[in-house]
Amino acid sequence: MAVGRGDDLGRVTETDGPVYRPGGSHWRRWGRSLSRLMVIVMVWLAIVLPSTAQFPTLDTAPIVLDGRLLFEIASTNQIEAGERAEAISAALEEQVTSNDELTVTLETRNKASVIVVNDRYLMTVTQEDARLNSAPSTRSQALQWTAVLNRELATAQEERSHSVLRERVIIALGILLLVLVIDRVTGSLWRRSLRPMLTTATTPHDDGYTPPAGLNLLLSLLLSVIRFALWFGTITYITTLFPFTRRWSYFLRRQALVGFIEPNLRLGQNEFSIASLLILLGLLLALVVVSGIVTNFLRSRVLRLTGIDRGSREALSVLIKYTLIFVGAVVLLQIWGLDLSSLALIASALGVGIGLGLQNIAKDFGSGLILIFERPILVGDFVSFGEFQGTVERIGGRSTEIKTLDQISIIVPNSRFLEQEVINWSHRNPVSRIRLPVGVAYHSDPKVVKEVLIEVSYHNAQVLSKPPPLVFFKGFGDSALEFELLVWIADPPKQLLIMSDLYFAIEAALRQHDIEIPFPQRDLHIRSGQLPVDLRADSPAESS
């Protein structure tokens, strides 16, 4: 049974310390601009990358030398483009490794334009090749490719010389050292300046609210993306300096483009690439973060002006956050071309998983919705739960955070609030009564004791005068006359402090009136008789 909540009467808001607030709205605008820029960049990547990536088709194939694309050739009636390009590229690799000076010439054999390297046959230029490259004739296309081959073969042989290799090794080491320094400086600058500035600028800190966890994750991912782009660009540039590494770099980039950007995953009736799905996941994460930022802004800026209590603001902000996430996710999935009806099978499997292995999480989530709508407890309420007492700081979808009087946060599953008894000292009215038992010696005057206790109560500023304090004479104890002082307070979180102050004052007042506070006593009575007592079985006492 959950026992209520209350309004803001008598509640004291505690903060952990001063919060840094940047000056003006300049930094907020800068943070919002950065968020919009990130969204624009991700959308641009999703649209532009698939259209700009060049993938070999079944009818064409590239001629590659040391990882450099020379030109595209077409297939013939006898051989496919891929097999033809592989043979030509292998012949070029064999020729360039020799120390001989290479000369590419054009010959006409059987009315066909033939390209030869040092009198060795390389390839025949066909009508399909000319048509593919929009050349007026096979000869003009062959002349163009001959010039390209002469230039690229000379460059390839020059790159294999010792002087060029030595120079490029020095350049590569210098670039690696420079990028390492930039990476360290970027990480340090990000951790010490940029991330705290962005976090503070995009998240309101009123009422002790902290930035959403998704924002920290998004900022960390942004730093990781920047570092990855820096090192990826550096490694790509260094691998292009050397023929052998450029060859493998081209192969890996080509395979990565084909597997990463080419649509090869079918969801419903549409095909998607891994890159587009990753961008979609990034946008969904950004949606969660933006929803948290908007919710915090509404909670601390807009809803605060309405005058409603903190617990109601928290409940309303949670509903707004989940609504924004749900609606935004549906819109993003529709824009991305995902048919939501095609996800019915996934939803069914997820439902089975929830029913079998995630039932406790589902129960906690359902309990969280009940707590939000029914509101037996609200954020800011002072509750007693089991052996703990504390203030409710946050009611989430799965768990609730309670901060005890010792400033220790306890995370409690939401279902436990509906399954066990919860004492809510702030329910509807924060005014509550506390009881203080007091015992005095038997020779004390009960009327004087009552007057002393009432007087002490009225002198405490935390004790309410209305309703007035009461003193009950509960009875005669083993060692004392037992009284109970009942007082009303308006600040339940301070009940332990108030009780301590009252006990200090009661002890001083009783001492001033010479009223003794007794300690437990026992009276021992010894009967006189003949000692020692004879306990033998045949003693006269037992035989009688």
N, C-alpha and C positions, 0 to 999 in steps of 0.2 A: 504494500500500500504506500503510495507516494503522498506525503503530507505537504502540500502546497508550496507556494512561493509568495512573493510580495512585491511591493513597489519600491520606489527609491527613497522612501522616508527613513531617515536615520542612517542611510548607508554612507560609508566613507570609502572613497576611491583611492587605492594605494598604487603608487608607481614605484618602479625599481630604481629610479634615479632620473637625473636630467637627460632629456633627449635632444640630440643635435637637430636643429631645424635650419635648413639652408635659407638664405635670404631671397625673398621674392619668388615670383612664379617663373623666372627665366629657366631655372633648372627643370621644372616640371614640363615646360614646353619642349625643352631639349630632349628630355626622356621620352615624351610622347612622339616627337619627331623620329627618334631612333627606333621606336617600336614600329611606327608606320614604315620606315625605310626597310626594316627587316622583313615585314610582310610583303612589301613591293618586290624586294630582291628574290624572295622565295617563289612568289608567283611568276616573276620573270624567268627564273630558272626552269620552272615547270613548263612554261610555254615555249621558251626559246631553245633550250637545249635539245629537245627531241627533234625540232625542225632544222637545227644547224648541224646536227651530227650526221656525218656521211658514212653510210654503211654499204659495203659491197653487196650487189645483187647477184642473182644467178647469171646475168648476161654480161657483167663487167667484172674486172678485177684489177687491183693496182700493181704497178711495177715499183718495187721498193729496193733501194740500195743503201745499206748501212742505216736503215731506219728512216730514210728520207723518201717521201712519195715523189716519184718522177712523173708518171702519167698513168692514165687508165687505158686498158685495152679491152676489146670485145671478144666474144666467143666466135668460133667458126663452125662450119658444118661438121668438121671432123673432131674437134677438141673443144672442151669447155674453157671458159675464160680463166677459171681458177687454176687448172692444170697448166694452161699456157703461160700464165703469169709466173707460176712457181718455177717453171723451167727457165724462163728468161731471167728471173731474179737470181737463180742459182748460177747461171752462166756469168752474170755480171759480177757476183761475189767471187767467183773463181778467177776472173780476169783481173780484178782490182788487187788481189793479194800478190800478184806477180810483180816483179821489179821492173818489167819491161815498160817502155813508154807505150801508152794505149792510144790508138787512133781509130775513130769510128767513121766509117764511110758508107755511102749509099750506092748500091748496085741495082741493075735491072736484069732479072733472070726470068725468062719465060713470060715477059711482059708484066712482071710483078716487081714491086719495089722491095728490095731486100736490104736490111741493115747488117753490116759485118763489123767485127772488131778485130783489127790486125789480121785481116783475111779469114777470120773464123766466123761462120754463120751465127747470127744472133736471133733474128726474127724476120718475118715477112709482114709488111703492112697491108692489111686487107681493106676492102670497101667498108666493112662494118666498123673498123677502127676510124676511118675517115668520117663516116656518118656519126659515130659516137662523139667525136670532137669537133663536128661541124666544119671539117676541112673540105676545100673544093675538090681535091683529088688525093689519091693515095700518095703520089709523089710529094706534094706539098706537105702532107702530114709526115711523111718519112724524113723530109729535110728538117722539119721542125724538131722531130724526135732525135735526129742525128746531132743537132746542135746541143740539145739538152744532155744527151749522153756524153758528148765530148767534155762539156763543162763539169758534169757531176763526177765522171771518172777521174778527171784531173784533180778535182777537190778531194775525192776519196783517197787518192794516192798521197796527196799533200798532207792530209790529216794523219796518215800513218808514219810520217817522218818523225825522227827522234826530237828534233827541235820544237815542232808543234806540240807533240805530246808533253814535253817537259814544261812548256809555257802554259798549257791548259791544266796540268796538274797543279801548278802554282795558283792559277786562277780559281780552281775548284776549292783548294784549301783555304784561300782567302775568303771566298764566299761562305763556306761552312762556318768559319770563325765569326764572320760578320753576322750571319743569321743566328748563330748561337747567342751572341750578345743581344741582338734584337729580341729574341725569344725571352731571355731572362729579364730584360728591361720591361717588355710588354707585360709579363706576368706580375712583376713587382708593381708597376704602375696601375695595373688593373685591380690588384688586391687592395692596394693602399689608397687609391684615389677614385678611379672611375666607378668601380662597383659600389662602394659606399655612397658615392654621389648619386648614381642612378637609383639605387635602392631607396634613398631618402627622398629623391625628387619625385619618384613615381608612386610612393606609398605613403599615405597619411599615417602619422604616429600618435594620433590623439587617443585618449582613453587606454593607453598601454597596448594598442594593437601593434603587432609585428608584421613585417612583410610576409606575403604568402610564400610557402615553401617552393611553389612552382616558379616564382620569380628568381630565386637563387639558382634553381636548376637551369632555367633558361639562360641566365647570365653565364653560368659555368659552361653550358653548351656553346654559347656564343664565343667565349674565350677559346674553347677547344676547336671550334670551326676556324677561328682566325689563325691559331697556331698550326692546325692541319693544313690550311691553305698556304701558309708561309713555307712550311717544310715541303709540302707537295710541289709547290712552284720551284723551290730551290733544287730539290732532287731531280725534277724534270729538266731544269736548265743544265744541271751538271751532267746528267746522262746524255744530253745532246752534244756535249763537248767532245765525246769519244765515240768512234765508230762502233765498237763492240757493244758498249752500253746503250747506245742509241738504237741499235737493232733490237735488243731485248725490251727496251722502253717502248718502242713502237708496237711491238707484239703485245705487251701487257696492256698498253692504253687501248689498243684496238679490241682486245678481248673484253676489257672492262667496259668500253663503250657499248659493245654488242650486248653484254650481259646485264649492264646496269641501266642503260638508257633505252635500249630497244624494248618495245612492249612485248613482254613474254609471259605475263600473268593475266589470266582471264577471271574476272569477277562478274558474274551475270552474263551479259551480252557484250561487254566492253573488255578491252585489253589494256593493261597498265604496266608501266615499267617499275622497277625497284626504286628508281630515283623519284618518280612521281609519288609513290606511296610513302617514301621517307619524307618528302616535302609535305605531304598531307598530315603525317604524324607531327611534324614540326608546327604546322598551322594549328592542329588541335591542341598541342601543348601551349602555343601562344594564346589560343582562345581561353584556356583555363587560367593562364596568368593574367590576361587582360580582364577576365571576369572577376578574378580576385581583386585587382586594382580598382575596378569600377565599384565593386561591392564595398570595399573599404572606404572609398570616397563617399558613396551614398550614406554609409553608416555613420561616418564621422563628420560629414559636412552637411548633407541634405536632411537625413532623418533626425539628426540632432536638433535641427531648428524646429521640428514639429512638436517638441516637448514630451514625446513619449519616453518611457523609461528605457534603461539600457538593455534589459532582457528582451523587450519587444523589438527594439532596434536590431538586436542580434538575430532573433528568429526571422524577422522580415528580410534581413540581408542574406541569410542562408537560403531562403526561398528564391530570392532574386538571383543569387549566384548560380544555383542549380538550374533555374529556368534559362538563364543566359547560356550556360554550357550546353544544355539540351537543344535549344533552338539553334545556336550557332553551329553545333555539330551536325544537325540535320541539314542546315543550309550548305555547309562546306561539302558534305557528302553528295548532295544533289548537284552542286556546281562542278564537283570533280567527276560527275558522271556515274557515280555508284548508285545502282538501283537498290533502294532499301529493302525491297521485297526479296532480292537475291540473298540478303543476309538473314533470312528466316531460318535457314539450316544452322547457321552459326549461332543464332540466338537460341535455337532449340537445344543445341549441344551445350551452350553456356547455362541454360536453365537446368539441364540434367546435372551438370557439374555443381551448380549452386545447391541443387537439392541433395546431392550426395556428399560432396566434400566441403562445400562452403556454406552449409546451413547456418552455422553459428554467425558467420559474417552477415548473411542475409537477415538473420534475426536481429542482430545489432543494428543494421541499417534500418529495418522496419521500426525498431524501437526508437531510433533517432527521429524518424518522421513523426511518430506519435508524440515524442517529447516536444517537437517543434510546434505541432498543431494543438495538442492538448495543453501544453505549457504547465505541467505540474511543477517544474523547476525552470528557472531562466538564468541567463548569464548575470552574475552579480549577486545571486541569492546565497545566503549562508546556510549550509546544510550539515547535518550529522549523518554520516553513512558508515555503519559498522563502528569501528573504533576510531574513525577519522572525523574531524570537523574542518570545514574550510569553505572557501568561496568558489562558486562556479565561474570559471574563466572562459570556457569555450564549450559549445555543444556542437560536435561534428556529426558527420554522417554515420560513423561507426562507434565513436567513443566520446566521452566527456572528460574535460580536464578540470580537476579540482585542486586549488592551491590551498594548502593547509595553513594554520597559524604560524607554522615554522617555515613558511615560504617554500614548501616542497610540493611539487606538482605530482598529482596522482592521476593516472589515466584509467578510467573506469569504463568498461563496455556498457553501451546504452541499455542493453537488455536487463542488466542487474538493477537498474532504477525502477523497472516495472515488476521485477520478481521479488524484491526485498523491500523492507520498510525503510523509508527515507524521511528523516525529520528535516523539514524546511522551516527554519526560523524566520524567514522573510515572506512567508506565504500571505498574500493580500495585505497584511499589516505587520510591519517589522517589530511592533511593540510586543514584548514577551516578558514573562515573569520568571525569575530565578529564585531558588530556595537555598537558604543558608542555615543549616542546623547549628545550634549553640547549646552547650551544657554548662550549668553552674552548680555550685555546691548546694547541699540540702538546706543549709541554714540561711540561704539567700532569700530576699523578699521578691516574690515573682512580679509584683507590681513595679518595683524599682527596675528589675531586669527589663520589663516590657518598655518602660519609659526610656531607658538607656538605648535599647535597640532602635526604637522609633526615632530618637534624636539623632543617632548616628546615620540613619538612612536619609534624613532630610538634609544633613550636612554634605552629602555626596552629590556632586553636580551631575553625575551620570545617571542618578536615580530619579525617575519621574515622580512628581508630587501628585499627579492624577493619572491613574488610580493611586490612592495612598498606600503606603507600605502597611503590612499587617504582621502581627506577632501571634503565633499559636503556641499554646502550652500543650505539648504533645503527651506528657505523662511523666511518670517517675521511673527513671532508669536505675540500673544497678548501682551507679556511683554518682549520679547527677540528676538534677531537674532538667528535663529535655524541652527546649524551646526551638521554634523554627521561624526565621525571619523571611518574609516574602516581599520582594520589591520588583517594580516594573522598570524595564530599560527599553531604550529605542535603538540600540546599536548591538545586535546579537553577536557580531564578531568580537566584541570587546568584553564578553561576559566573564571570561576568566580574569581579565584585568580588574573589572569592577568588583568581582567577588574577593579578589586579593586585597583591594583597597578597603573594602568593607570589613574584612576580617582584621586587618591592621587597626582600623578605627575602633572596632568592637573590643579588641583586646586592651587597647589603651583606655577606653571609657570604663570598662569593667574594673580595671586596675585602679582607676581614679576613684571609683565608688566603693572600693574595698570588697568587690564581689569576686569570690574565688572561683577559678575554673579548675575543677577537680580532675584527678587522674584515677584510673581504675584501681579499686581497693578490694581486698579479700580479708575477712575476719576468720581467724583460726581458733576454735574452741577445743580445749583438751579436757576430757573427763578424768576426774581423780579416781583412784582405785588401787588394788593390790598389784604391785609390780614385782617381778615380771609375771606376765600372764601365762598360765600353763595351758598349752595347746595339745597335749597328748590325748590320744584317742580314749584312754581309760581314765581321764581326769574326772573329778567329781562333777565339774561343770557340764561335761558332755554326757556323763552317765545319767544325770538328773534330767 
